[in-house]
Amino acid sequence: MGAALSVRVTTADFDPGAELAALEALPGGAVASFTGLVRDDGGLEALHLDHYPSMTERQIEAIVAQAAARWPLLGVTVIHRHGTMKVGERIVFVGTASSHRVAALEACAFLIDWLKVSAPFWKQEIRRDGSRGWVEALRADDARAEKWKK
Amino acid sequence: MAALRILYFSWVRERIGMDEESVERPAPGTTVAALLDRLADTSPGHGEAFADRARLRAALDQTFVPLDTAIGDALELAVFPPVTGG
């Protein structure tokens, strides 16, 4: 019996309520989710996300498959946007459905931690003063993802 | 023998000044790092982009690989900084 796995890489915004409703319609009884938005760090206007089109979906699907092998999931939805997003706009959504709350919560955390370090996206900050700069990867993010190997 | 397609992303693309290029296929045993050494001499932008190897990551045929991996019969190489999605 396969879980309902959905991966979308898109420039378009999404409706977290509709995504949650779809996961809630599965017979599990437990749904967890994470939504990542563009954070205003004081001076930021927008983020531009570059990605590697032929690799991105495949890479996210591989991460989702790992989660589905590790936890008893009934459904997984991952949406990751690319292009330009203003402060406050949604960037990423991870939703998981299971019959067990621990599985739903842990798989959701695993997915976002691994997306951060292994999905081929690059963030560029566009600041209100017109300057631009590429965001540096954080070692703390690598450490968080590595923890799931234990 | 098909050429090797090389894709660049993020600041690697900006420094080199192009999204992609095609190069003559190196001998199969050539590593990604050895090819970058050779390409670094092709323009000042290449030299600057490839100067600090600790800041570079690579993928062969859409799979992440360490820079000391042999290119083998891969058709596509991508060179980029560590990813920052999510």
gemmi code that builds the backbone of each chain (N, CA, C; Angstrom):
import gemmi

chains = {
    "A": [
        ("MET", (0.847, -1.196, 0.000), (0.000, 0.000, 0.000), (0.881, 1.243, 0.000)),
        ("GLY", (0.751, 2.041, -1.038), (1.605, 3.207, -1.144), (0.999, 4.403, -0.449)),
        ("ALA", (1.879, 5.225, 0.109), (1.419, 6.487, 0.696), (1.151, 7.475, -0.438)),
        ("ALA", (0.333, 8.486, -0.173), (0.059, 9.525, -1.168), (1.174, 10.563, -1.104)),
        ("LEU", (2.131, 10.459, -2.041), (3.302, 11.341, -2.018), (3.175, 12.394, -3.101)),
        ("SER", (3.338, 13.648, -2.725), (3.209, 14.730, -3.699), (4.368, 15.705, -3.544)),
        ("VAL", (5.105, 15.923, -4.619), (6.230, 16.878, -4.622), (5.988, 17.885, -5.733)),
        ("ARG", (6.001, 19.158, -5.369), (5.805, 20.200, -6.385), (6.880, 21.268, -6.248)),
        ("VAL", (7.528, 21.611, -7.344), (8.502, 22.700, -7.390), (7.923, 23.721, -8.353)),
        ("THR", (7.673, 24.920, -7.857), (6.849, 25.861, -8.628), (7.194, 27.306, -8.269)),
        ("THR", (6.881, 28.234, -9.137), (7.027, 29.648, -8.785), (5.767, 30.162, -8.083)),
        ("ALA", (4.671, 29.409, -8.189), (3.376, 29.890, -7.682), (3.254, 29.724, -6.169)),
        ("ASP", (2.486, 30.608, -5.549), (2.148, 30.478, -4.133), (1.213, 29.271, -3.975)),
        ("PHE", (1.025, 28.845, -2.732), (0.159, 27.695, -2.460), (-0.715, 28.026, -1.264)),
        ("ASP", (-1.754, 27.194, -1.066), (-2.706, 27.409, 0.019), (-2.496, 26.318, 1.071)),
        ("PRO", (-1.827, 26.644, 2.197), (-1.551, 25.618, 3.204), (-2.831, 24.966, 3.719)),
        ("GLY", (-3.921, 25.732, 3.796), (-5.183, 25.176, 4.279), (-5.680, 24.059, 3.375)),
        ("ALA", (-5.592, 24.286, 2.073), (-6.042, 23.273, 1.120), (-5.129, 22.047, 1.175)),
        ("GLU", (-3.827, 22.296, 1.352), (-2.880, 21.177, 1.429), (-3.144, 20.340, 2.681)),
        ("LEU", (-3.412, 21.027, 3.805), (-3.712, 20.314, 5.057), (-5.014, 19.532, 4.934)),
        ("ALA", (-6.015, 20.144, 4.289), (-7.310, 19.475, 4.137), (-7.145, 18.169, 3.355)),
        ("ALA", (-6.287, 18.198, 2.331), (-6.065, 16.983, 1.532), (-5.417, 15.890, 2.384)),
        ("LEU", (-4.480, 16.299, 3.243), (-3.821, 15.312, 4.119), (-4.797, 14.809, 5.192)),
        ("GLU", (-5.661, 15.711, 5.666), (-6.655, 15.331, 6.691), (-7.693, 14.366, 6.125)),
        ("ALA", (-7.880, 14.395, 4.821), (-8.865, 13.495, 4.193), (-8.365, 12.050, 4.162)),
        ("LEU", (-7.070, 11.849, 4.402), (-6.526, 10.490, 4.487), (-6.985, 9.894, 5.820)),
        ("PRO", (-7.041, 8.568, 5.933), (-7.657, 7.969, 7.128), (-6.763, 7.875, 8.373)),
        ("GLY", (-5.704, 8.660, 8.431), (-4.740, 8.471, 9.511), (-5.110, 9.038, 10.865)),
        ("GLY", (-5.634, 10.240, 10.880), (-5.957, 10.851, 12.155), (-4.861, 11.732, 12.723)),
        ("ALA", (-3.696, 11.787, 12.068), (-2.618, 12.668, 12.544), (-1.975, 13.367, 11.356)),
        ("VAL", (-1.957, 14.700, 11.394), (-1.342, 15.491, 10.321), (-0.424, 16.515, 10.961)),
        ("ALA", (0.827, 16.605, 10.462), (1.779, 17.620, 10.928), (2.246, 18.419, 9.719)),
        ("SER", (2.620, 19.673, 9.949), (3.104, 20.461, 8.806), (4.094, 21.524, 9.235)),
        ("PHE", (4.883, 21.982, 8.270), (5.807, 23.097, 8.448), (5.640, 24.021, 7.257)),
        ("THR", (5.521, 25.323, 7.524), (5.509, 26.317, 6.450), (6.670, 27.267, 6.691)),
        ("GLY", (7.520, 27.454, 5.691), (8.633, 28.398, 5.788), (8.323, 29.638, 4.986)),
        ("LEU", (8.555, 30.816, 5.601), (8.248, 32.083, 4.942), (9.490, 32.956, 4.880)),
        ("VAL", (9.464, 33.970, 4.040), (10.583, 34.909, 3.947), (10.567, 35.788, 5.192)),
        ("ARG", (11.646, 35.727, 5.968), (11.723, 36.433, 7.244), (12.292, 37.835, 7.038)),
        ("ASP", (11.673, 38.799, 7.688), (12.180, 40.173, 7.618), (13.302, 40.318, 8.636)),
        ("ASP", (14.533, 40.398, 8.136), (15.659, 40.509, 9.067), (16.062, 41.975, 9.225)),
        ("GLY", (15.177, 42.889, 8.817), (15.493, 44.313, 8.889), (16.315, 44.686, 7.667)),
        ("GLY", (15.679, 45.213, 6.666), (16.416, 45.607, 5.469), (16.201, 44.687, 4.293)),
        ("LEU", (15.547, 43.541, 4.549), (15.310, 42.606, 3.443), (14.019, 42.961, 2.713)),
        ("GLU", (14.096, 42.951, 1.385), (12.918, 43.226, 0.559), (12.322, 41.907, 0.049)),
        ("ALA", (13.198, 41.033, -0.403), (12.732, 39.781, -1.010), (13.868, 38.771, -1.051)),
        ("LEU", (13.499, 37.524, -1.298), (14.490, 36.479, -1.554), (14.282, 35.996, -2.972)),
        ("HIS", (15.407, 35.743, -3.657), (15.310, 35.091, -4.956), (15.891, 33.691, -4.795)),
        ("LEU", (15.134, 32.673, -5.213), (15.637, 31.303, -5.125), (15.958, 30.757, -6.499)),
        ("ASP", (17.241, 30.418, -6.654), (17.750, 29.778, -7.855), (17.665, 28.276, -7.589)),
        ("HIS", (17.466, 27.458, -8.612), (17.508, 26.008, -8.390), (18.013, 25.296, -9.643)),
        ("TYR", (18.201, 23.995, -9.505), (18.765, 23.150, -10.578), (17.608, 22.304, -11.097)),
        ("PRO", (16.891, 22.827, -12.113), (15.601, 22.248, -12.489), (15.598, 20.729, -12.691)),
        ("SER", (16.583, 20.192, -13.405), (16.498, 18.759, -13.707), (16.811, 17.896, -12.486)),
        ("MET", (17.345, 18.493, -11.431), (17.713, 17.724, -10.247), (16.753, 17.916, -9.074)),
        ("THR", (16.108, 19.086, -9.000), (15.376, 19.468, -7.787), (14.286, 18.480, -7.396)),
        ("GLU", (13.365, 18.203, -8.333), (12.241, 17.337, -7.985), (12.713, 15.947, -7.637)),
        ("ARG", (13.662, 15.460, -8.428), (14.208, 14.125, -8.210), (14.830, 14.012, -6.816)),
        ("GLN", (15.553, 15.056, -6.423), (16.229, 15.057, -5.133), (15.198, 15.101, -3.986)),
        ("ILE", (14.164, 15.925, -4.140), (13.131, 15.998, -3.096), (12.380, 14.665, -3.016)),
        ("GLU", (12.114, 14.070, -4.190), (11.419, 12.772, -4.187), (12.242, 11.717, -3.454)),
        ("ALA", (13.564, 11.782, -3.593), (14.434, 10.811, -2.909), (14.350, 11.008, -1.393)),
        ("ILE", (14.285, 12.256, -0.948), (14.181, 12.542, 0.495), (12.820, 12.064, 1.018)),
        ("VAL", (11.778, 12.320, 0.233), (10.428, 11.886, 0.625), (10.378, 10.357, 0.707)),
        ("ALA", (11.031, 9.678, -0.237), (11.044, 8.211, -0.226), (11.743, 7.696, 1.036)),
        ("GLN", (12.802, 8.378, 1.447), (13.499, 7.981, 2.691), (12.571, 8.116, 3.890)),
        ("ALA", (11.823, 9.221, 3.941), (10.894, 9.441, 5.056), (9.814, 8.360, 5.056)),
        ("ALA", (9.301, 8.036, 3.860), (8.217, 7.050, 3.752), (8.710, 5.651, 4.135)),
        ("ALA", (10.019, 5.404, 3.946), (10.571, 4.092, 4.311), (10.801, 4.011, 5.821)),
        ("ARG", (11.010, 5.166, 6.430), (11.398, 5.190, 7.842), (10.211, 5.287, 8.806)),
        ("TRP", (9.162, 5.994, 8.392), (7.995, 6.173, 9.252), (6.741, 5.653, 8.550)),
        ("PRO", (5.740, 5.183, 9.321), (4.497, 4.687, 8.707), (3.610, 5.855, 8.271)),
        ("LEU", (3.863, 6.366, 7.079), (3.148, 7.561, 6.605), (2.052, 7.189, 5.625)),
        ("LEU", (0.966, 7.935, 5.691), (-0.123, 7.750, 4.728), (-0.050, 8.789, 3.626)),
        ("GLY", (0.564, 9.915, 3.927), (0.674, 10.957, 2.916), (1.804, 11.920, 3.228)),
        ("VAL", (2.449, 12.426, 2.169), (3.470, 13.465, 2.307), (3.247, 14.476, 1.188)),
        ("THR", (3.239, 15.750, 1.534), (3.184, 16.809, 0.528), (4.364, 17.745, 0.754)),
        ("VAL", (5.171, 17.945, -0.285), (6.263, 18.920, -0.217), (6.075, 19.882, -1.381)),
        ("ILE", (6.027, 21.170, -1.055), (5.960, 22.211, -2.089), (7.138, 23.143, -1.841)),
        ("HIS", (7.949, 23.370, -2.841), (9.073, 24.307, -2.694), (9.023, 25.281, -3.853)),
        ("ARG", (8.974, 26.569, -3.519), (8.925, 27.584, -4.574), (10.321, 27.997, -4.997)),
        ("HIS", (10.443, 28.496, -6.210), (11.656, 29.167, -6.664), (11.226, 30.460, -7.326)),
        ("GLY", (12.194, 31.300, -7.692), (11.845, 32.625, -8.206), (11.966, 33.643, -7.085)),
        ("THR", (11.236, 34.755, -7.199), (11.375, 35.850, -6.229), (10.169, 35.916, -5.300)),
        ("MET", (10.433, 35.954, -3.980), (9.385, 36.014, -2.962), (9.666, 37.156, -2.005)),
        ("LYS", (8.645, 37.985, -1.775), (8.805, 39.130, -0.873), (8.720, 38.697, 0.586)),
        ("VAL", (9.179, 39.575, 1.469), (9.093, 39.329, 2.910), (7.655, 38.951, 3.273)),
        ("GLY", (7.497, 37.879, 4.050), (6.179, 37.425, 4.462), (5.577, 36.377, 3.546)),
        ("GLU", (6.130, 36.230, 2.339), (5.582, 35.226, 1.425), (6.054, 33.835, 1.801)),
        ("ARG", (5.232, 32.834, 1.447), (5.583, 31.437, 1.708), (6.643, 30.953, 0.722)),
        ("ILE", (7.600, 30.168, 1.243), (8.639, 29.566, 0.397), (8.427, 28.060, 0.257)),
        ("VAL", (8.176, 27.413, 1.407), (8.182, 25.950, 1.417), (7.080, 25.417, 2.336)),
        ("PHE", (6.524, 24.273, 1.955), (5.522, 23.593, 2.777), (5.880, 22.112, 2.850)),
        ("VAL", (5.851, 21.579, 4.066), (5.996, 20.135, 4.257), (4.806, 19.683, 5.091)),
        ("GLY", (4.061, 18.716, 4.612), (2.942, 18.166, 5.368), (3.029, 16.647, 5.385)),
        ("THR", (2.717, 16.059, 6.537), (2.770, 14.604, 6.655), (1.494, 14.098, 7.316)),
        ("ALA", (1.021, 12.950, 6.887), (-0.152, 12.321, 7.493), (0.199, 10.900, 7.890)),
        ("SER", (-0.277, 10.498, 9.066), (0.022, 9.170, 9.576), (-1.086, 8.761, 10.542)),
        ("SER", (-1.038, 7.504, 10.978), (-1.948, 7.074, 12.042), (-1.345, 7.364, 13.410)),
        ("HIS", (-0.111, 7.846, 13.407), (0.610, 8.054, 14.672), (1.188, 9.462, 14.713)),
        ("ARG", (0.938, 10.184, 15.790), (1.386, 11.576, 15.819), (2.904, 11.676, 15.786)),
        ("VAL", (3.600, 10.741, 16.475), (5.069, 10.819, 16.505), (5.630, 10.675, 15.097)),
        ("ALA", (5.075, 9.740, 14.325), (5.544, 9.545, 12.949), (5.314, 10.810, 12.132)),
        ("ALA", (4.135, 11.407, 12.259), (3.830, 12.611, 11.486), (4.781, 13.749, 11.860)),
        ("LEU", (4.990, 13.953, 13.160), (5.854, 15.057, 13.615), (7.312, 14.823, 13.248)),
        ("GLU", (7.807, 13.613, 13.505), (9.221, 13.340, 13.221), (9.506, 13.381, 11.732)),
        ("ALA", (8.635, 12.798, 10.930), (8.866, 12.795, 9.480), (8.858, 14.222, 8.935)),
        ("CYS", (7.984, 15.055, 9.472), (7.919, 16.451, 9.025), (9.240, 17.167, 9.333)),
        ("ALA", (9.760, 16.957, 10.554), (11.028, 17.598, 10.940), (12.193, 17.057, 10.103)),
        ("PHE", (12.217, 15.746, 9.883), (13.249, 15.114, 9.054), (13.245, 15.723, 7.645)),
        ("LEU", (12.052, 15.851, 7.082), (11.934, 16.341, 5.707), (12.460, 17.771, 5.571)),
        ("ILE", (12.083, 18.654, 6.470), (12.541, 20.038, 6.314), (14.038, 20.142, 6.604)),
        ("ASP", (14.532, 19.362, 7.585), (15.974, 19.389, 7.860), (16.769, 18.921, 6.638)),
        ("TRP", (16.310, 17.855, 5.985), (17.043, 17.333, 4.821), (16.850, 18.184, 3.575)),
        ("LEU", (15.666, 18.793, 3.437), (15.467, 19.700, 2.298), (16.496, 20.816, 2.332)),
        ("LYS", (16.733, 21.317, 3.551), (17.646, 22.457, 3.700), (19.058, 22.141, 3.226)),
        ("VAL", (19.497, 20.910, 3.453), (20.900, 20.589, 3.125), (21.071, 19.776, 1.847)),
        ("SER", (19.989, 19.270, 1.268), (20.211, 18.430, 0.088), (19.288, 18.698, -1.096)),
        ("ALA", (18.456, 19.711, -1.029), (17.695, 20.076, -2.223), (18.446, 21.236, -2.899)),
        ("PRO", (18.671, 21.136, -4.217), (19.530, 22.118, -4.895), (18.857, 23.470, -5.159)),
        ("PHE", (18.722, 24.232, -4.057), (18.213, 25.610, -4.120), (19.284, 26.538, -3.550)),
        ("TRP", (19.322, 27.767, -4.063), (20.249, 28.777, -3.533), (19.472, 30.071, -3.339)),
        ("LYS", (19.571, 30.628, -2.107), (18.838, 31.861, -1.784), (19.714, 33.087, -1.998)),
        ("GLN", (19.145, 34.080, -2.649), (19.809, 35.375, -2.792), (18.946, 36.432, -2.123)),
        ("GLU", (19.566, 37.229, -1.233), (18.833, 38.306, -0.561), (18.788, 39.543, -1.461)),
        ("ILE", (17.605, 40.122, -1.561), (17.453, 41.401, -2.263), (17.049, 42.395, -1.177)),
        ("ARG", (17.944, 43.343, -0.873), (17.702, 44.257, 0.240), (17.033, 45.543, -0.237)),
        ("ARG", (16.443, 46.243, 0.729), (15.693, 47.457, 0.388), (16.601, 48.530, -0.201)),
        ("ASP", (17.911, 48.482, 0.131), (18.833, 49.484, -0.429), (19.294, 49.109, -1.838)),
        ("GLY", (18.722, 48.004, -2.373), (19.035, 47.631, -3.748), (20.176, 46.631, -3.875)),
        ("SER", (20.906, 46.385, -2.773), (22.028, 45.446, -2.862), (21.514, 44.007, -2.835)),
        ("ARG", (22.349, 43.113, -3.337), (22.001, 41.694, -3.374), (23.154, 40.873, -2.829)),
        ("GLY", (22.843, 39.762, -2.203), (23.903, 38.881, -1.718), (23.405, 37.459, -1.570)),
        ("TRP", (24.256, 36.501, -1.915), (23.883, 35.085, -1.781), (23.986, 34.670, -0.324)),
        ("VAL", (23.007, 33.932, 0.152), (22.986, 33.452, 1.536), (24.012, 32.333, 1.689)),
        ("GLU", (24.795, 32.382, 2.777), (25.784, 31.331, 3.054), (25.105, 30.158, 3.762)),
        ("ALA", (25.529, 28.945, 3.423), (24.998, 27.757, 4.095), (25.452, 27.763, 5.554)),
        ("LEU", (24.594, 27.254, 6.437), (24.904, 27.217, 7.866), (25.358, 25.832, 8.288)),
        ("ARG", (26.461, 25.788, 9.036), (26.927, 24.501, 9.569), (25.892, 23.884, 10.494)),
        ("ALA", (25.155, 24.742, 11.206), (24.133, 24.239, 12.140), (23.075, 23.428, 11.392)),
        ("ASP", (22.775, 23.832, 10.133), (21.796, 23.095, 9.336), (22.328, 21.705, 8.991)),
        ("ASP", (23.631, 21.619, 8.655), (24.234, 20.318, 8.362), (24.149, 19.420, 9.589)),
        ("ALA", (24.455, 20.014, 10.759), (24.454, 19.246, 12.001), (23.060, 18.710, 12.306)),
        ("ARG", (22.035, 19.540, 12.069), (20.654, 19.097, 12.323), (20.287, 17.917, 11.425)),
        ("ALA", (20.658, 18.009, 10.161), (20.334, 16.924, 9.221), (21.082, 15.650, 9.596)),
        ("GLU", (22.359, 15.811, 9.992), (23.181, 14.640, 10.352), (22.588, 13.870, 11.529)),
        ("LYS", (21.937, 14.606, 12.442), (21.378, 13.959, 13.630), (20.405, 12.841, 13.293)),
        ("TRP", (19.738, 12.957, 12.127), (18.746, 11.932, 11.731), (19.414, 10.628, 11.320)),
        ("LYS", (20.732, 10.652, 11.144), (21.431, 9.414, 10.748), (21.588, 8.471, 11.924)),
        ("LYS", (21.423, 8.999, 13.146), (21.622, 8.159, 14.332), (20.441, 7.204, 14.540)),
    ],
    "B": [
        ("MET", (32.490, 11.043, -29.556), (32.236, 11.098, -28.100), (31.504, 12.400, -27.776)),
        ("ALA", (30.432, 12.278, -27.043), (29.641, 13.470, -26.701), (30.461, 14.433, -25.848)),
        ("ALA", (30.109, 15.691, -25.920), (30.776, 16.694, -25.083), (30.238, 16.578, -23.660)),
        ("LEU", (30.937, 17.203, -22.735), (30.467, 17.255, -21.348), (29.789, 18.608, -21.139)),
        ("ARG", (28.542, 18.568, -20.686), (27.792, 19.798, -20.420), (28.066, 20.187, -18.964)),
        ("ILE", (28.408, 21.453, -18.744), (28.675, 21.915, -17.378), (27.702, 23.032, -17.034)),
        ("LEU", (26.992, 22.875, -15.920), (26.030, 23.887, -15.474), (26.585, 24.597, -14.238)),
        ("TYR", (26.303, 25.896, -14.148), (26.732, 26.679, -12.987), (25.526, 27.317, -12.321)),
        ("PHE", (25.568, 27.387, -10.977), (24.456, 28.007, -10.243), (24.966, 29.010, -9.220)),
        ("SER", (24.027, 29.898, -8.803), (24.278, 30.870, -7.737), (25.495, 31.742, -8.087)),
        ("TRP", (26.368, 32.027, -7.112), (27.475, 32.954, -7.399), (28.531, 32.344, -8.305)),
        ("VAL", (28.542, 31.045, -8.440), (29.490, 30.420, -9.385), (29.108, 30.877, -10.801)),
        ("ARG", (27.803, 30.842, -11.091), (27.310, 31.290, -12.392), (27.627, 32.776, -12.608)),
        ("GLU", (27.405, 33.578, -11.558), (27.644, 35.022, -11.706), (29.115, 35.332, -11.968)),
        ("ARG", (30.003, 34.645, -11.246), (31.440, 34.932, -11.431), (31.914, 34.498, -12.811)),
        ("ILE", (31.421, 33.356, -13.270), (31.846, 32.857, -14.579), (31.162, 33.636, -15.694)),
        ("GLY", (29.946, 34.126, -15.402), (29.237, 34.936, -16.394), (28.469, 34.112, -17.400)),
        ("MET", (28.233, 32.840, -17.101), (27.353, 32.037, -17.958), (26.686, 30.918, -17.178)),
        ("ASP", (25.499, 30.512, -17.683), (24.709, 29.449, -17.050), (25.340, 28.084, -17.274)),
        ("GLU", (25.877, 27.912, -18.474), (26.415, 26.597, -18.813), (27.397, 26.716, -19.954)),
        ("GLU", (28.209, 25.681, -20.080), (29.104, 25.593, -21.218), (29.321, 24.129, -21.539)),
        ("SER", (29.878, 23.908, -22.697), (30.111, 22.558, -23.152), (31.610, 22.425, -23.381)),
        ("VAL", (32.216, 21.375, -22.851), (33.662, 21.197, -23.047), (33.929, 19.825, -23.653)),
        ("GLU", (35.105, 19.712, -24.246), (35.510, 18.427, -24.803), (35.598, 17.442, -23.647)),
        ("ARG", (35.061, 16.269, -23.863), (34.998, 15.262, -22.805), (36.399, 14.892, -22.324)),
        ("PRO", (36.671, 15.038, -21.004), (37.989, 14.656, -20.505), (38.110, 13.125, -20.414)),
        ("ALA", (39.330, 12.633, -20.254), (39.529, 11.190, -20.073), (38.671, 10.738, -18.876)),
        ("PRO", (38.098, 9.518, -18.938), (37.144, 9.071, -17.907), (37.693, 9.132, -16.485)),
        ("GLY", (38.981, 8.965, -16.325), (39.552, 8.979, -14.971), (39.722, 10.370, -14.394)),
        ("THR", (39.505, 11.400, -15.201), (39.678, 12.774, -14.733), (38.678, 13.082, -13.614)),
        ("THR", (39.143, 13.637, -12.522), (38.218, 13.978, -11.433), (37.593, 15.350, -11.692)),
        ("VAL", (36.510, 15.624, -10.976), (35.871, 16.939, -11.069), (36.897, 18.018, -10.710)),
        ("ALA", (37.666, 17.789, -9.627), (38.645, 18.784, -9.180), (39.698, 19.050, -10.262)),
        ("ALA", (40.159, 17.994, -10.937), (41.176, 18.160, -11.989), (40.614, 18.952, -13.166)),
        ("LEU", (39.334, 18.703, -13.484), (38.712, 19.468, -14.577), (38.572, 20.939, -14.180)),
        ("LEU", (38.228, 21.195, -12.908), (38.100, 22.582, -12.449), (39.461, 23.283, -12.526)),
        ("ASP", (40.552, 22.555, -12.198), (41.905, 23.126, -12.319), (42.139, 23.611, -13.746)),
        ("ARG", (41.750, 22.777, -14.698), (41.968, 23.097, -16.101), (41.090, 24.284, -16.516)),
        ("LEU", (39.813, 24.263, -16.086), (38.878, 25.325, -16.482), (39.229, 26.671, -15.831)),
        ("ALA", (39.878, 26.606, -14.660), (40.204, 27.841, -13.932), (41.067, 28.775, -14.774)),
        ("ASP", (41.802, 28.200, -15.739), (42.681, 29.020, -16.590), (41.965, 29.609, -17.796)),
        ("THR", (40.695, 29.234, -18.016), (40.046, 29.673, -19.252), (39.557, 31.114, -19.209)),
        ("SER", (39.319, 31.680, -17.999), (38.946, 33.096, -17.910), (39.174, 33.561, -16.481)),
        ("PRO", (39.324, 34.876, -16.264), (39.470, 35.365, -14.883), (38.271, 34.979, -14.022)),
        ("GLY", (37.068, 34.981, -14.600), (35.864, 34.609, -13.867), (35.919, 33.161, -13.387)),
        ("HIS", (36.349, 32.266, -14.283), (36.508, 30.858, -13.897), (37.505, 30.749, -12.742)),
        ("GLY", (38.622, 31.486, -12.869), (39.661, 31.430, -11.845), (39.121, 31.856, -10.491)),
        ("GLU", (38.332, 32.935, -10.514), (37.767, 33.462, -9.266), (36.725, 32.491, -8.685)),
        ("ALA", (35.871, 31.967, -9.565), (34.801, 31.066, -9.101), (35.359, 29.784, -8.487)),
        ("PHE", (36.465, 29.295, -9.044), (36.994, 27.997, -8.605), (38.139, 28.125, -7.604)),
        ("ALA", (38.421, 29.359, -7.131), (39.597, 29.580, -6.279), (39.493, 28.844, -4.948)),
        ("ASP", (38.329, 28.890, -4.309), (38.197, 28.301, -2.976), (37.350, 27.033, -3.077)),
        ("ARG", (38.023, 25.900, -3.174), (37.318, 24.618, -3.397), (36.432, 24.231, -2.221)),
        ("ALA", (36.780, 24.722, -1.012), (35.970, 24.377, 0.165), (34.551, 24.934, 0.031)),
        ("ARG", (34.386, 25.947, -0.821), (33.066, 26.566, -0.987), (32.314, 26.011, -2.192)),
        ("LEU", (32.855, 24.984, -2.838), (32.213, 24.430, -4.032), (31.673, 23.027, -3.782)),
        ("ARG", (30.538, 22.760, -4.429), (29.953, 21.424, -4.429), (29.690, 21.056, -5.887)),
        ("ALA", (29.498, 19.754, -6.135), (29.294, 19.326, -7.518), (28.252, 18.218, -7.596)),
        ("ALA", (27.683, 18.068, -8.783), (26.786, 16.944, -9.063), (27.149, 16.408, -10.445)),
        ("LEU", (27.164, 15.082, -10.574), (27.354, 14.431, -11.876), (26.044, 13.758, -12.237)),
        ("ASP", (25.526, 14.093, -13.409), (24.225, 13.566, -13.842), (23.181, 13.680, -12.721)),
        ("GLN", (23.092, 14.860, -12.132), (22.074, 15.223, -11.122), (22.196, 14.447, -9.813)),
        ("THR", (23.403, 13.958, -9.495), (23.644, 13.319, -8.196), (24.842, 14.001, -7.540)),
        ("PHE", (24.684, 14.422, -6.260), (25.801, 15.064, -5.558), (26.994, 14.126, -5.503)),
        ("VAL", (28.188, 14.672, -5.752), (29.427, 13.877, -5.638), (30.507, 14.737, -4.991)),
        ("PRO", (31.460, 14.102, -4.272), (32.624, 14.855, -3.796), (33.475, 15.292, -5.002)),
        ("LEU", (34.268, 16.356, -4.822), (35.049, 16.904, -5.947), (36.127, 15.940, -6.433)),
        ("ASP", (36.502, 14.959, -5.611), (37.544, 14.022, -6.058), (36.969, 12.822, -6.824)),
        ("THR", (35.704, 12.927, -7.232), (35.064, 11.847, -7.994), (35.473, 11.913, -9.463)),
        ("ALA", (35.745, 10.744, -10.058), (36.063, 10.678, -11.492), (34.793, 10.966, -12.292)),
        ("ILE", (34.959, 11.728, -13.377), (33.807, 12.120, -14.196), (33.226, 10.912, -14.944)),
        ("GLY", (34.084, 9.946, -15.265), (33.598, 8.713, -15.908), (32.829, 9.009, -17.177)),
        ("ASP", (31.655, 8.389, -17.334), (30.894, 8.614, -18.568), (29.694, 9.539, -18.339)),
        ("ALA", (29.759, 10.341, -17.262), (28.661, 11.294, -16.994), (28.503, 12.266, -18.163)),
        ("LEU", (27.273, 12.692, -18.399), (26.989, 13.627, -19.494), (26.875, 15.060, -18.990)),
        ("GLU", (26.568, 15.223, -17.683), (26.322, 16.559, -17.153), (27.006, 16.732, -15.796)),
        ("LEU", (27.761, 17.810, -15.702), (28.404, 18.186, -14.439), (27.785, 19.515, -14.004)),
        ("ALA", (27.484, 19.643, -12.717), (27.013, 20.938, -12.207), (27.949, 21.362, -11.083)),
        ("VAL", (28.263, 22.661, -11.042), (29.169, 23.205, -10.023), (28.455, 24.371, -9.353)),
        ("PHE", (28.451, 24.364, -7.998), (27.653, 25.346, -7.262), (28.141, 25.433, -5.825)),
        ("PRO", (27.697, 26.459, -5.062), (28.018, 26.534, -3.636), (27.123, 25.579, -2.839)),
        ("PRO", (27.417, 25.362, -1.553), (26.515, 24.563, -0.721), (25.086, 25.106, -0.818)),
        ("VAL", (24.106, 24.199, -0.822), (22.715, 24.610, -1.056), (22.153, 25.358, 0.159)),
        ("THR", (21.173, 26.214, -0.107), (20.561, 27.032, 0.962), (19.050, 27.133, 0.766)),
        ("GLY", (18.405, 25.981, 0.491), (16.949, 25.999, 0.306), (16.215, 25.857, 1.625)),
        ("GLY", (14.965, 25.414, 1.532), (14.136, 25.174, 2.711), (13.535, 26.444, 3.252)),
    ],
}
model = gemmi.Model(1)
for chain_id, residues in chains.items():
    chain = gemmi.Chain(chain_id)
    for i, (resn, *xyz) in enumerate(residues, 1):
        res = gemmi.Residue()
        res.name, res.seqid = resn, gemmi.SeqId(i, " ")
        for name, pos in zip(("N", "CA", "C"), xyz):
            atom = gemmi.Atom()
            atom.name, atom.element = name, gemmi.Element(name[0])
            atom.pos, atom.b_iso = gemmi.Position(*pos), 0.0
            res.add_atom(atom)
        chain.add_residue(res)
    model.add_chain(chain)
structure = gemmi.Structure()
structure.add_model(model)
structure.setup_entities()
